[in-house]
Amino acid sequence: MKRALISVNNKDNILELASFLSNMGVEILSTGGTYKHLKENGINVIEVSEVTGFPEMLDGRVKTLHPAIHGGILAIRDEKAHMDIIKEKGIIPIDMVVVNLYPFFEKVNEPISFEEKVEFIDIGGPTMLRSAAKNFKDVVVLTDMKDYGEVMKQIEETGEVDFSTKKKLAGKVFNLMSAYDGAISNFLLEEEYPEYLTVSYKKASDLRYGENPHQSAAYYVSADKFGSMKGFQQLNGKELSYNNIKDMDITWKVVCEFEETACCAVKHNTPCGAAIGGSVLEVYKKAYECDPVSIFGGIVAFNKAVDKSTAEELVKIFLEVVIAPDFDEDALEILCSKKNLRVIKCTTVPQNTKELVTVDGGLLVQGTDDKLIDEIKIVTKKAPTEKELTDLLFGMKIVKYVKSNAIVVVKDGMAKGIGGGQVNRIWAAAQALDRAQDGVVVASDAFFPFGDVVEEAAKYNIKAIIQPGGSINDKLSIEGCDKHDIAMVLTGIRHFKH
């Protein structure tokens, strides 16, 4: 290895690598800020403009886009015609390319102008990376600082980098570029459903396993978008599992539906308790009372800071995760006394506008379920009271996170019974009503195909029902409500969750 080109936006650890190469007798080329940084730190370095014969142009847009650079990178060393032509043109081979890119992933979300964001689209960097990655047999290409150490180790021990490592490093380049280009594509197209779906995600961690121990898993976060499950902070406990993260997502989304103080408990990706009220302790106790059995081993979220008295209640049972936007100092001390309890601080509200689900050989993409009702339409002789209407809307906010068919029975801002994941609505209703016993209102994620749910609700003295409507048999349900003096509200919005 005789010549390396270094041009990095993120300069962490670059002095160590550059010093190592210089001490190994490698000539270093560089550009702009990187050249200045290396020079100021005593590294012998040649400015790229000395090699190309042209200064940086167009406010730095053109630096390395030159045959003297790309000929040196792309020439196949054991191809005589290649080596003859670069020798004829006075081009010296470049054996290593170290480049990381302009921070487009970060800048695309900042409050700067469209034109400013465009300037963070890197051109020279990706071009050098692609050239070096294509010719990886002869050129070592580094775009991830985590790989600097392994490359230095191999060069120190053997004088070169082995083929399998060079191949892997080249693969990492194209892996990065696919995400980088995807983020730029989405930024420029601004299409809801483009011809080619490009998503940019970066691995946050390997997971011990997936839903079950025999399934491998990893966690990826969006490279170019914010989100609550990207920006949380773990304050205590074991590493998060695949199931933990899925359940955290649902639990946090539920409590973020409310301005009022709210609590939600989730087990197996569906709510098993939820409540709103005047204090964090009150809403936890109400959520717990909904299903004291299922909450065991579950995940609990709050949309307000957790205080000491609530923490004292939380540690009385086994929980996997507690999530909140903040924790009082005393509360955190109590929660952290349970070394395995995962304590999560989350301050970002849900950001997703799209949901992606894989199928074998394909991907389903849809907008998020972000509309609760179309209009409140009272269709019965009896109207709900103001208090009943509040409970009805609370129930509808919960029911949209319960697997269909879904029924939630509510009383006084508390889910009293939750029935979901059933293949017919009457089973879900019967389960929810039986668990609730003394519920006041019922929320349903979809219309009633028959009058049987109303009849079942009447057995439990339900006072009001909210549902989307739209069945050819709506009339049967409305007549049943009138017969049993039950108010019915139609919303016009269905909330299936599969």
Protein Blocks (a to p, Z undefined) as FASTA:
>chain_A
ZZdcdddfblghklmmmmmmmmnopacddehjlmmmmmmnopacddfklmnopaceehhl
amklcfklmmmmmpcfklmklmmmmmmnopacdfbdcdddddkklmmmpccdfklmmmmp
cfklmmmmmmmmmmmmmpccdfbfklmmmmmmmmmmnopacfklmmmmmmmmmmmmmmmm
mmmmmmmnopabdfbdcdddddfbdcfbdfbfklccdddddfkbccfklmgccfbdcddd
fklmmmmmmmmmmmmmpmbdcddddeehiafbdcddfbfklmmmmmmmmommlmgopacd
dfbdcdfklmmmmmmpccfbdcdfbdcfklmmmmmmpmklccdddfbdcfbfbdcdddeh
iacdddddfbfbfbdcdfbfbdcdfklmmmmmmmmmmmmmpccddddddeehiafbdceh
iabfklmmmmmmmmnopambdcdfbdcfbfklmmmmmmnopabdcdebhiaklmmmmmmm
mmnopacddehiacddZZ
